Amino acid sequence: MQGLELRSTTQDQSVIEAVTFLLDNEYRRGKWLPPTIELDFVSEAWRKLIKTHKGNNPMYLRRLFEICIFSYLATELKTGNICPKGYRFAYVEGSESFADYREQLLSWEQCQKSLQSYCEELDFPTEAEEFVASLKTQLSQLGHSVDKLCQKGDFISINEDGEPVLKKIKAKTSSTEAAALEKAILQRMPERSILDILCNVEHWLNWTRHFGMLSGSEPKIDQPQERYILTAFAYGCNLGANQMARHAKGKVTSHALSYTNRRHISAKKLEAAIRDIINSYNRFNLPKIWGTGKRAAADGTKFNIYENNLVAEYHIRYGGYGGIAYHHVSDNYIALFTHFITCGVWEAVYILDGLLKNTSDIQPDTLHADTQGQSSPVFALAHLLGIKLMPRIRNWKDCTFYRASSSDKYQYLEPLFGDVINWDLIKTHWQDLMRVVLSIRAGKLMPSTILRKLGTYSRKNRLYQAFRELGRVVRTMFLLQYIFDMGLRRQITACTNIVEAYNGFSKWLFFGKDGLITDNDPIEQEKRLKYLDLVSNSIILQNAFDISSIIRSLSAEGYVIKPKTLATLSPYLTGHLKRYGDYIVDFDNLPQPLETAMLIPIEPETQ
């Protein structure tokens, strides 16, 4: 042991101190050891075995003490709480999946340079004691105030078995005005092919400028814009190079399309083109009626792929082999980011990545999801990153509500509450938690990396336990708010319905090969979803333009249109789109300038 220098990976040094104590007394041959070290970290059963008395003096039994400490040391090594200094075995340096995440973190000295400004930005205390005291006060006060509000039974009822039942929210009835406006718009929507829409968006934004040789040199192909549009359509709608070439009337060969995809277009270039479309869409005032852009929802949908590849797994809920397209969609309907992940992964691991990788002008700070989009560590990490995680949890009544202290008793909601939060655990590891968050903020690692690693090591990992304990606080406060705030519940449902509608809309556009992704390369599979987002967002932009133009025309004809009526519309219209036929790029058919439809006349609401 003397030749192996051990270090704790967190701020808890208790086992390291116990091992040091053993080494300091390794030459003792007596039966007892002096009780100069605390054993707070060992179980009560071990303490009863180890502690004894020599005369009137308390002592430790040396042999049992050694067995106890080494058993705890073995567990700490397995869970990653302790590691030998300089140890690299089982890790691949520089790898996201196999590197030791601790080597990717900023040092605490580096973190201290930005800690003050970061805490001020998010209104966090800068000391562990104050951070814990603030959360404890918030949890206690919120619990008692919600308990008092719920006593009338207007929001929640609790039956004799202690089971909570939420009061149902009345569904909004569709007005005749909204139905009439939707009908008028559908009748006037111009018929368009998907290729025409991609050409229009190219005229407006020149999104193909992001594509080109990966080396950065100028593309040495004839009519590169046309080639890039055909490639985006071929892969975004899943026709593939061969079928696209057969329908292009000799304009392009399958080899040319395949070459362009492999050598000229990457996932990063596709994300840059998508960002241009999102930013342009955000300049319209119609989407601002649909949503503020400060909220987004995440949800996954299965895409079929061949069994024999690295991503394919059998999905229990959906059935069949495939991968999950995990979409982040804004509350104003535009898709912000998409991951392609395996079916077996818990989707919440990637829920925060989509917001951090989104570099568009639309920057949500509130994130909705379903049950798969949440867990205690995810709640904690989202809170520390300044993201409000507000999911629609299917089995929320099975979640334990945690008390701020054992003295907190509730008159009405008492059956929902269980254990008390371990505030000492959060306080001890506050520095570790902030080190992780500031490292993520600095771009050293992604949230999915730390969430995946902590879940892989063991739930006995103390950093995992600290994240879980903090997450229990945040999730309890969210559930309390969820109980009494019917407006919040309605908002969560509306936003998650949007991302589910986007799943159906994008799959309708992914019509080639019956929606089967036939490439086994994970990089190419990810690109297919990026292409699909590019096509989907282009159509959403075009639909927003067309709807805005029609509204302007209707208003000029004397049609009175109110914001609440416009809020019922959606850009996920497909009835006017042509998916099939000959696919020819026509640059001579110029669209109207994009700015002509950005502003629409809106009749103010009457009081």
Buried (B, 14 or more C-beta within 10 A) or exposed (E): EEEEEBEBBBBBEBBBBBBEBBEEBEEEEEEBBEBEBEBEBBEEEBEEBBBBEEEEEEBBBBEBBBBBBBEBBEBBBEBBBBBEEEBEEEBEEEEEEEBBBBEBBBEBEBBBEBBEEBBEEEEBBEEBEEBBBEBBEBBBEBBBEBBBBBEEEEBBEBEEEEEBEBBEEEEEEEEEBBEEBBEBBEEBBEEBBBBBBBBBBBBBBEBBBBBBEEEEEEBEBEEBBBBBBBBBBBBBBBBBBEBBBEBBEEBBBBEBBBBBBEBBBBBEBBBBBBBBBBBBBBEBEBBEBBBBBBBBBBBBBBBBBBEEBEBBBEBEEBEEBBBBBBBBBBBBBBBBBBBBBBBEBBBBBBBBBBBBBBEBEBEBEBBBBBBBBBBBBBBBBBBBBBBBBBBBBEEBBEBBBBBBEEEBEBEBBBBBBEEEBBBEBBBBBBBBBBBBBBBBBEEBBBBBBBBBBBBEBBEEBBBBBBBBBBBBBBBBBBBBBBBBBBEBBBBBEBBBBBBBBBBEBBBBBBBBBEBEBBBBEBEBBBBBBBBBBBBBBBBBBBBBBBBBBBBBEBBEEEBEBBEEBBEBBBBBBEEEBEEEEEBBBEEEEEBEEBEEBBEBEBEEEEE
